[in-house]
Amino acid sequence: MSEPLHGLKIAIVATDGFEQSELLEPKKGLETAGAETEVIAPHGGEIRGWDKTDWGNKVKVDKTLSDARVDDYDALVLPGGVMNPDHLRMDAKAVQFVREFVATERPVAAICHGPWTLVEAGAVKGRTFTSWPSLKTDLKNAGATWVDEEVAVSGHFISSRKPDDIPAFTKTLIGMLEENRKREAA
């Protein structure tokens, strides 16, 4: 099948200041594999990316956190950037959405600073994560094991460190979704 993820819907939760490549590249990879993606944000309209050292492109918001339902999605992606997850971890609706999604035990993929929202949601204890190095202490203090690897998989969690890891990050998420699909079909 050329689109192994056809029929799956992926939530990408972000807000202004997301690292542009960490949202757009996994989104494109998931869509190429046949999945539908929806960008979910605290507010409607558009959110603006951060492209390495300055503001980047705007991305259309498909649903607000108030309108999104956890049960509608097969996986959750949390892009990084410093501003994006810092704002999300202070947003009660974002933290609640993430907490409820984690409880479904469906795939959750976080890159760079993305795990900050998982820390705030109380979801990292006893798990292994990688991230941007500055989150190492935060993850350890929240009960996670931190590793410096391109991709870390711990149960239904996938994490990566930085934009250079995006190809492996996206491939790992697609692979987990394909495996889940095969398991459900068996």
N, C-alpha and C positions, 0 to 999 in steps of 0.2 A: 504494500500500500504506500503510495507516494506521500500521503498526508496521514501519518500514524496517529495524530492527535485530533483528527476531525471529530467534531461534536463535543470537545472539551472546552470549557471556559475558564480563563485564568484571570484572577484579580491582581492588578498592580496598584498597590497603595502608595501614593506619593503626594507631595505638595511642592510649593515653590522651593527652588534650591536643590532639587534632585540632581545627581550627577548624570548629565545628559546621556552618555554612552551606556550607563548602567540601567537605564530605563529603555532606551530606544533599541539597543542591540538585542537584549533578551526578548523583547516584544516582537521584533522582526523574526528572530529565530523560531519562536513559538508559533507565530502566524504562518511561517513557511512550512512548519510541520503540521499545519492544519488546525491549530487551536484558535479560538476566538479570544481576544484579550480585551479587558476593560480597565481603563485608568480610573481609579477611585481616589477622590481627594476630599479634604474638609469643605471645600467650596466648589461651586460649579464654574463653568466657563473654561478657562485655560490655566495651566500651571507652567511656570517658566523654569527651564533647566539651567544648570551651571555647567559650563563647558571648560573644564580644567582650571582656568584662571579668571573667567569673566562670565557674565550672563550669556546663556545660549538660547536655544529655540524654545518656543512655546508648544505645549502639547494639549490637545483637547481633553477635557475631563468628560468621561462617559457617564459617571454617576458620582453623586456625593456620598459621603459616609452615611449620612442620614437615610439615603435611599437604597444603599447596597445591602443585600442579604447574604450572609455567609453561605447558606445552603445552595446558592446559585453558582458556586465556583468549585472547580476541581483542584486548584492550586492557588497559592498566594506568592507573589514576588514583592520583595521589599528592596528597592534600589537604595543606594547610598547617597553620597554627597554629605557634607557636614550639616548644612542647614536643614535639609529635608527631614532626616530622622530626628534631629533635635526638636523640630517643631512637632512632628508626629507624636513623639513620646510625651509631649506636654498636652496633647489633645485627647481628652477622655474618650471621645467617640472612636478615634483611631486605635487607641490602646484596647478598647473593648472589642472592636472588630477583630483585631489581631488575636486577642485572648480567645474569643469564640472560635476563630478559624483554627487555631492551634489545637483546640479541644476536639476537632473533627478527625485529627490524625491524617489529614490529607497533606500533600507536599507543601512545605513552606521554604522558600528560597530567599536568602538575604545576602547582599553583597556589600562590602566596604563598611560603611557606618550603619547599614540597614539593621544589623542585630540590636542596635540601641532600643528600637521599639519592642523587640522580643524580650530584652532585659526588663523593660518597664512593664510588660505584660506578664512577667513572672514565668517565662517559658523556657529558660535556658538551663535551669538546674539539672545536673546529672547528664548533660549533653556535651558533645564535643563541637566546638565552633572555631572557625577562622574568621578574620575580619581585617580591617585596616589596623595596623599595629597599635594605634592609640586606644583602641577599645579592649585590648588585652586585659587590663586590670579590671575594667567594668564587668567583663564577662566572667572573669575568675571570681570576683567578689559576689557575683550573682549565682555562683555555684557551677559554672561551666568549666570544662577543660578547654584551654585555648591552644591551638596548634598553628604553626606558620606553614600552611600548605595551600596549594592552588585551589583545591576544593576539599571541604570536609563534609562528610555525610554522617548523620547521627539520627537513626530512626527515620522519621519523615522530614527532617531538617537538612537543608543543603546550604552551605555558606562558602563564600569566596572573599578574597582580600581586596581586590582592586580591578580597575578596568582591564588590565592585561589578562586577567583570569576569566573574562566574560565568555570566550568560546567554550572553555571547560565547564563553567558554571551552567551555561545554557544547555550544553550537551548532557550534563548530568541530570538536570531537571527534566528534559525531554525523555531521557532513558528511564527515570523513575516513573514518569507518567505512563510510558509504554508498558513497563512491568506491571504497574497497578491495573492497567486495562487488561492485560493478559490474565492476571490473577482473577479478576472479576469475571472474565469470560469462561474460565475453566470450571 
